[in-house]
Amino acid sequence: MSNPTSEGHAADPHDDHSSPIRTPKQLITVIIASFVLPVIIIIMLVNYVAFGGKEGAGSDGMSPEAVAKRLQPVGMVEIRDVSNPAAARSGEQVYQAQCAACHATGAANAPKFGDAAAWAPRVATGFESLLNSAMKGKGAMAAQAGGDASDHEIARAVVYLANQGGGKFSEPAAPAAAAAAASAPK
């Protein structure tokens, strides 16, 4: 007969309440695995989420074109031969580029383009006076010297604008022609 226990049950070596960990080596292995395995899983998930080839919705900020645009030079140098009359803009071209903003509308009390009454007292002062006002500025008009247009181009624009307002000024000579005339023996 078998040996009954105090509860009246037989002692069973395969008791249902026993642990699968039977040795200290198994215990150490389970403890290490319980820490290392979750860390490895977290690292793999982070790599999957963070390092995929994903782009932001609607964002092209890192495209080669966008990077090149951000790295382009702020300014540029343009070298022109101001003594070449063919390279110089006409008075009308300079007027359209620089003067029309105010003189076409009469902004800041600028005499309007073609208004003979407004231009008459100014034309009476002469070409040199008008050119001086354009080069150095007058009233709300900023000085035009040293800007995008050469001095010769500004002189052409002054003649164009004043002649449209009733003036009878002749086109200024090109700088090379003026220099040659000044150096010619008299």
SERO-4910 file (N, C-alpha, C, O; in steps of 0.05 Angstrom, whole numbers):
BEGIN
 pado doro    nc1    nc2    nc3   cac1   cac2   cac3    cc1    cc2    cc3    oc1    oc2    oc3
  Met    A     16    -23      0      0      0      0     17     25      0     40     24      9
  Ser    A      7     46    -10     23     71    -12     22     86     14      4     82     30
  Asn    A     40    104     17     41    121     41     23    144     37     27    161     20
  Pro    A      3    146     53    -15    169     51     -2    193     64     13    190     83
  Thr    A     -8    216     54      2    241     66    -18    250     87    -38    238     91
  Ser    A    -11    272     99    -28    282    120    -56    291    110    -75    291    125
  Glu    A    -57    297     84    -83    305     73    -98    281     63   -121    284     55
  Gly    A    -87    260     63   -100    236     53    -95    230     24   -108    213     12
  His    A    -76    245     12    -69    240    -16    -43    226    -17    -26    227      1
  Ala    A    -39    213    -39    -13    199    -43      7    220    -53      0    238    -68
  Ala    A     32    218    -45     54    236    -54     60    229    -83     68    207    -90
  Asp    A     58    249   -100     62    245   -129     87    262   -137     88    286   -131
  Pro    A    107    249   -149    130    264   -157    124    285   -179    139    304   -182
  His    A    103    282   -194     95    301   -215     71    317   -205     51    318   -218
  Asp    A     75    330   -183     53    346   -171     46    370   -190     64    380   -203
  Asp    A     21    378   -192     12    399   -210     22    426   -201     22    444   -218
  His    A     30    430   -177     39    456   -168     69    459   -168     80    477   -156
  Ser    A     82    443   -183    111    445   -184    119    464   -207    104    468   -225
  Ser    A    143    476   -205    153    495   -224    169    481   -247    181    461   -242
  Pro    A    169    493   -271    185    481   -292    215    487   -288    232    474   -300
  Ile    A    221    506   -271    249    512   -264    257    494   -241    247    497   -219
  Arg    A    276    476   -247    284    457   -227    312    461   -217    319    451   -195
  Thr    A    329    476   -232    357    479   -224    364    509   -223    350    525   -236
  Pro    A    385    516   -208    393    544   -208    402    555   -236    398    578   -241
  Lys    A    412    538   -253    420    546   -279    396    554   -296    397    573   -311
  Gln    A    374    539   -293    350    546   -307    338    572   -297    328    588   -312
  Leu    A    340    577   -271    330    602   -259    346    626   -270    333    646   -276
  Ile    A    372    624   -271    388    646   -282    382    651   -311    380    674   -320
  Thr    A    378    630   -326    371    633   -355    345    647   -358    342    664   -376
  Val    A    325    641   -343    298    653   -345    300    682   -336    287    699   -349
  Ile    A    314    689   -316    317    717   -306    330    734   -328    321    755   -334
  Ile    A    352    724   -339    366    739   -360    348    743   -385    347    764   -396
  Ala    A    335    722   -393    317    723   -416    294    742   -412    285    756   -431
  Ser    A    284    744   -387    261    762   -382    269    791   -384    252    808   -387
  Phe    A    295    797   -382    304    825   -385    315    830   -414    309    851   -426
  Val    A    330    812   -425    342    815   -450    322    814   -473    323    830   -492
  Leu    A    304    795   -473    285    791   -494    267    816   -499    264    823   -522
  Pro    A    255    828   -478    240    853   -483    257    876   -494    247    891   -511
  Val    A    282    878   -485    299    900   -495    304    895   -525    303    914   -541
  Ile    A    310    871   -533    315    865   -561    290    871   -578    292    882   -600
  Ile    A    267    864   -568    242    869   -582    237    899   -585    228    908   -606
  Ile    A    242    914   -564    239    944   -565    258    956   -586    250    973   -601
  Ile    A    283    947   -586    303    957   -605    294    951   -633    297    968   -651
  Met    A    284    927   -638    275    920   -665    251    937   -674    250    945   -697
  Leu    A    233    942   -656    210    959   -662    218    988   -668    208   1000   -687
  Val    A    236    998   -653    246   1026   -657    260   1027   -685    255   1047   -699
  Asn    A    276   1008   -691    289   1008   -717    269   1006   -740    272   1020   -760
  Tyr    A    249    990   -737    228    988   -757    213   1014   -761    208   1022   -784
  Val    A    206   1028   -740    191   1052   -742    208   1076   -751    200   1091   -768
  Ala    A    232   1078   -739    248   1103   -743    265   1102   -769    269   1124   -780
  Phe    A    274   1080   -778    293   1080   -799    282   1071   -826    298   1063   -844
  Gly    A    256   1072   -830    245   1065   -855    249   1088   -875    254   1111   -866
  Gly    A    246   1084   -901    249   1104   -921    224   1120   -924    211   1119   -945
  Lys    A    216   1135   -903    191   1150   -903    196   1179   -907    216   1190   -897
  Glu    A    179   1193   -920    180   1222   -923    156   1234   -910    135   1221   -909
  Gly    A    158   1258   -901    135   1272   -889    115   1278   -910    122   1283   -934
  Ala    A     90   1279   -903     69   1285   -922     71   1313   -933     71   1332   -918
  Gly    A     74   1315   -959     76   1341   -972    102   1355   -968    105   1379   -976
  Ser    A    122   1343   -957    147   1356   -951    168   1348   -972    173   1324   -976
  Asp    A    180   1368   -984    203   1363  -1002    227   1379   -993    244   1386  -1010
  Gly    A    228   1385   -968    249   1402   -957    277   1390   -960    296   1405   -960
  Met    A    279   1365   -962    306   1352   -964    311   1342   -993    331   1328   -997
  Ser    A    294   1350  -1011    300   1341  -1039    324   1356  -1049    331   1378  -1039
  Pro    A    338   1345  -1069    362   1359  -1079    357   1387  -1089    373   1405  -1087
  Glu    A    333   1391  -1101    327   1417  -1112    323   1437  -1089    333   1460  -1091
  Ala    A    309   1429  -1068    304   1447  -1045    330   1454  -1031    335   1477  -1023
  Val    A    348   1434  -1028    374   1439  -1015    390   1458  -1032    403   1476  -1022
  Ala    A    391   1454  -1059    406   1471  -1077    395   1500  -1076    411   1519  -1077
  Lys    A    369   1503  -1074    357   1530  -1073    366   1544  -1047    372   1568  -1047
  Arg    A    367   1530  -1025    375   1542   -999    404   1549   -999    413   1567   -985
  Leu    A    420   1535  -1015    449   1539  -1015    459   1558  -1037    482   1564  -1039
  Gln    A    440   1568  -1053    449   1586  -1075    459   1612  -1064    452   1620  -1042
  Pro    A    476   1626  -1079    488   1651  -1070    466   1672  -1066    446   1672  -1080
  Val    A    471   1690  -1047    452   1712  -1041    452   1732  -1064    431   1742  -1071
  Gly    A    475   1739  -1074    477   1759  -1095    493   1749  -1118    505   1727  -1116
  Met    A    495   1765  -1138    512   1757  -1161    524   1782  -1172    514   1804  -1169
  Val    A    546   1779  -1187    560   1801  -1199    554   1800  -1229    557   1780  -1242
  Glu    A    547   1823  -1239    542   1826  -1268    562   1847  -1278    562   1870  -1268
  Ile    A    577   1840  -1297    597   1858  -1308    587   1867  -1336    582   1850  -1353
  Arg    A    583   1893  -1338    574   1904  -1364    593   1925  -1373    606   1939  -1357
  Asp    A    595   1928  -1399    612   1949  -1411    594   1973  -1415    579   1975  -1434
  Val    A    597   1993  -1396    579   2016  -1397    587   2035  -1420    572   2053  -1427
  Ser    A    611   2031  -1431    619   2049  -1453    608   2038  -1480    611   2052  -1500
  Asn    A    596   2015  -1480    585   2003  -1505    556   2013  -1508    539   2006  -1492
  Pro    A    551   2031  -1528    524   2042  -1531    504   2020  -1537    480   2024  -1531
  Ala    A    511   1998  -1549    492   1977  -1556    483   1963  -1531    460   1952  -1530
  Ala    A    499   1963  -1510    492   1949  -1485    475   1966  -1467    461   1956  -1449
  Ala    A    474   1993  -1472    459   2011  -1455    429   2009  -1462    421   2006  -1485
  Arg    A    413   2010  -1441    384   2009  -1445    374   2036  -1454    387   2057  -1449
  Ser    A    352   2036  -1468    340   2061  -1477    327   2076  -1454    323   2065  -1433
  Gly    A    321   2102  -1458    308   2117  -1438    281   2105  -1430    274   2106  -1407
  Glu    A    266   2095  -1450    240   2083  -1444    243   2058  -1427    227   2054  -1409
  Gln    A    263   2042  -1433    268   2017  -1417    274   2024  -1388    264   2011  -1370
  Val    A    291   2044  -1384    298   2051  -1357    274   2063  -1343    270   2058  -1319
  Tyr    A    259   2080  -1357    234   2091  -1346    215   2068  -1336    205   2069  -1314
  Gln    A    211   2049  -1353    193   2026  -1346    204   2011  -1322    188   2002  -1305
  Ala    A    230   2007  -1320    242   1992  -1299    243   2006  -1272    239   1994  -1251
  Gln    A    249   2033  -1273    255   2047  -1248    236   2070  -1242    230   2076  -1219
  Cys    A    227   2084  -1262    213   2109  -1258    182   2106  -1258    168   2122  -1245
  Ala    A    172   2087  -1273    143   2085  -1278    127   2080  -1252    104   2087  -1250
  Ala    A    139   2068  -1232    125   2062  -1207    113   2088  -1195     91   2087  -1185
  Cys    A    127   2109  -1197    117   2135  -1185    107   2154  -1207     86   2166  -1204
  His    A    121   2156  -1229    114   2176  -1249     90   2167  -1266     77   2185  -1278
  Ala    A     83   2142  -1267     60   2134  -1282     34   2140  -1266     13   2145  -1278
  Thr    A     36   2139  -1240     12   2143  -1223     12   2170  -1209     -9   2179  -1200
  Gly    A     34   2184  -1208     36   2209  -1194     40   2205  -1164     34   2223  -1148
  Ala    A     50   2182  -1156     54   2176  -1128     74   2195  -1116     94   2203  -1129
  Ala    A     71   2202  -1091     89   2220  -1076     94   2246  -1090    116   2257  -1090
  Asn    A     73   2257  -1103     74   2282  -1117     93   2282  -1140    103   2304  -1148
  Ala    A     99   2259  -1151    116   2258  -1175    100   2268  -1199     77   2261  -1202
  Pro    A    112   2284  -1217     98   2293  -1240     91   2269  -1258    109   2253  -1264
  Lys    A     66   2267  -1267     58   2244  -1282     70   2244  -1310     76   2265  -1322
  Phe    A     73   2220  -1320     84   2216  -1347     65   2230  -1367     41   2225  -1368
  Gly    A     77   2248  -1384     62   2261  -1405     45   2285  -1396     32   2297  -1413
  Asp    A     46   2293  -1370     31   2316  -1360     47   2341  -1365     65   2348  -1349
  Ala    A     42   2355  -1387     57   2378  -1395     56   2400  -1375     76   2414  -1370
  Ala    A     33   2404  -1362     30   2426  -1342     48   2421  -1318     60   2439  -1307
  Ala    A     50   2396  -1309     66   2389  -1286     96   2390  -1293    113   2396  -1276
  Trp    A    103   2384  -1318    130   2382  -1326    141   2410  -1335    166   2413  -1334
  Ala    A    125   2428  -1343    134   2454  -1354    154   2468  -1336    175   2476  -1345
  Pro    A    147   2472  -1309    167   2486  -1293    193   2471  -1289    214   2483  -1286
  Arg    A    191   2445  -1289    215   2428  -1286    233   2429  -1311    257   2431  -1310
  Val    A    219   2427  -1335    234   2428  -1360    248   2456  -1363    269   2457  -1375
  Ala    A    235   2476  -1353    246   2503  -1355    273   2506  -1340    289   2523  -1347
  Thr    A    278   2489  -1320    303   2491  -1305    326   2479  -1321    349   2484  -1314
  Gly    A    320   2464  -1342    341   2453  -1359    348   2424  -1353    341   2413  -1332
  Phe    A    361   2412  -1372    368   2383  -1371    387   2377  -1347    382   2358  -1333
  Glu    A    407   2394  -1343    427   2389  -1322    413   2389  -1294    420   2372  -1277
  Ser    A    394   2406  -1290    380   2408  -1265    363   2383  -1261    362   2371  -1239
  Leu    A    349   2374  -1282    333   2349  -1280    351   2325  -1275    344   2308  -1259
  Leu    A    373   2324  -1289    391   2301  -1285    403   2301  -1257    405   2280  -1245
  Asn    A    410   2324  -1247    420   2326  -1219    399   2317  -1199    406   2302  -1180
  Ser    A    374   2324  -1203    353   2315  -1185    349   2285  -1186    345   2272  -1166
  Ala    A    351   2274  -1210    349   2245  -1213    372   2230  -1201    368   2210  -1187
  Met    A    396   2241  -1204    420   2227  -1194    422   2229  -1164    429   2209  -1151
  Lys    A    416   2252  -1153    419   2256  -1124    393   2252  -1108    394   2249  -1084
  Gly    A    371   2251  -1122    345   2248  -1109    333   2275  -1102    348   2295  -1098
  Lys    A    307   2276  -1101    293   2301  -1094    266   2295  -1082    251   2279  -1093
  Gly    A    260   2307  -1060    234   2302  -1047    233   2272  -1039    251   2262  -1025
  Ala    A    212   2259  -1047    208   2230  -1040    223   2212  -1060    225   2188  -1055
  Met    A    234   2223  -1081    249   2207  -1101    277   2201  -1090    292   2218  -1083
  Ala    A    283   2175  -1090    310   2166  -1081    330   2172  -1102    323   2175  -1126
  Ala    A    355   2175  -1094    377   2179  -1113    379   2155  -1131    378   2132  -1122
  Gln    A    382   2160  -1157    383   2138  -1177    412   2131  -1184    417   2110  -1195
  Ala    A    431   2148  -1177    459   2142  -1183    468   2118  -1167    461   2115  -1143
  Gly    A    484   2101  -1179    495   2078  -1166    476   2054  -1164    482   2034  -1152
  Gly    A    453   2057  -1177    433   2035  -1177    438   2015  -1199    460   2010  -1208
  Asp    A    416   2004  -1209    417   1984  -1230    425   1997  -1257    436   1983  -1274
  Ala    A    418   2022  -1261    424   2035  -1286    449   2052  -1285    456   2062  -1264
  Ser    A    463   2053  -1307    487   2070  -1308    479   2099  -1309    455   2106  -1314
  Asp    A    498   2117  -1305    491   2146  -1306    481   2154  -1333    463   2170  -1336
  His    A    492   2142  -1354    483   2148  -1381    454   2139  -1385    438   2153  -1398
  Glu    A    448   2115  -1375    420   2105  -1378    401   2123  -1363    378   2127  -1373
  Ile    A    409   2132  -1340    391   2150  -1325    387   2177  -1340    365   2188  -1341
  Ala    A    409   2186  -1352    406   2211  -1368    387   2206  -1391    371   2224  -1398
  Arg    A    388   2183  -1404    369   2176  -1425    341   2175  -1415    322   2184  -1429
  Ala    A    337   2165  -1391    310   2163  -1380    299   2191  -1373    276   2196  -1377
  Val    A    317   2209  -1363    309   2237  -1357    300   2251  -1383    279   2264  -1384
  Val    A    315   2247  -1405    308   2259  -1431    281   2248  -1440    263   2263  -1449
  Tyr    A    278   2222  -1438    253   2209  -1447    229   2219  -1432    208   2227  -1443
  Leu    A    231   2220  -1405    209   2228  -1388    203   2258  -1392    180   2266  -1394
  Ala    A    224   2275  -1393    219   2304  -1396    208   2310  -1424    191   2327  -1426
  Asn    A    217   2296  -1445    207   2301  -1472    178   2293  -1474    163   2304  -1490
  Gln    A    169   2272  -1460    141   2264  -1460    124   2285  -1446    100   2286  -1451
  Gly    A    136   2301  -1429    122   2322  -1415    125   2349  -1428    118   2370  -1416
  Gly    A    135   2350  -1452    136   2375  -1467    164   2386  -1471    168   2407  -1483
  Gly    A    184   2373  -1461    212   2382  -1464    222   2376  -1492    210   2360  -1507
  Lys    A    244   2389  -1500    256   2385  -1526    286   2379  -1523    302   2390  -1538
  Phe    A    292   2361  -1505    321   2355  -1500    330   2334  -1520    315   2317  -1529
  Ser    A    355   2336  -1528    367   2316  -1546    378   2293  -1530    386   2296  -1506
  Glu    A    380   2270  -1543    391   2246  -1530    420   2251  -1521    435   2261  -1537
  Pro    A    427   2244  -1496    455   2249  -1487    474   2230  -1502    467   2208  -1510
  Ala    A    498   2240  -1506    519   2225  -1521    528   2201  -1504    528   2203  -1479
  Ala    A    535   2180  -1517    545   2156  -1503    571   2163  -1489    585   2181  -1498
  Pro    A    578   2150  -1467    602   2157  -1452    627   2155  -1469    645   2172  -1465
  Ala    A    631   2136  -1486    655   2134  -1503    656   2158  -1522    678   2169  -1526
  Ala    A    634   2165  -1533    633   2187  -1552    638   2213  -1537    652   2231  -1548
  Ala    A    628   2216  -1513    632   2240  -1497    661   2243  -1489    673   2265  -1489
  Ala    A    674   2220  -1482    702   2220  -1474    720   2227  -1498    739   2241  -1495
  Ala    A    712   2216  -1521    728   2222  -1545    726   2251  -1553    745   2264  -1562
  Ala    A    701   2262  -1550    697   2291  -1557    713   2309  -1538    723   2330  -1546
  Ala    A    714   2301  -1512    728   2318  -1492    758   2317  -1497    772   2336  -1492
  Ser    A    769   2294  -1506    798   2292  -1509    807   2301  -1537    831   2303  -1541
  Ala    A    789   2308  -1555    796   2317  -1582    809   2344  -1580    800   2361  -1564
  Pro    A    830   2349  -1596    843   2376  -1596    825   2397  -1607    810   2392  -1626
  Lys    A    827   2421  -1595    810   2443  -1604    825   2464  -1617    814   2484  -1626
***
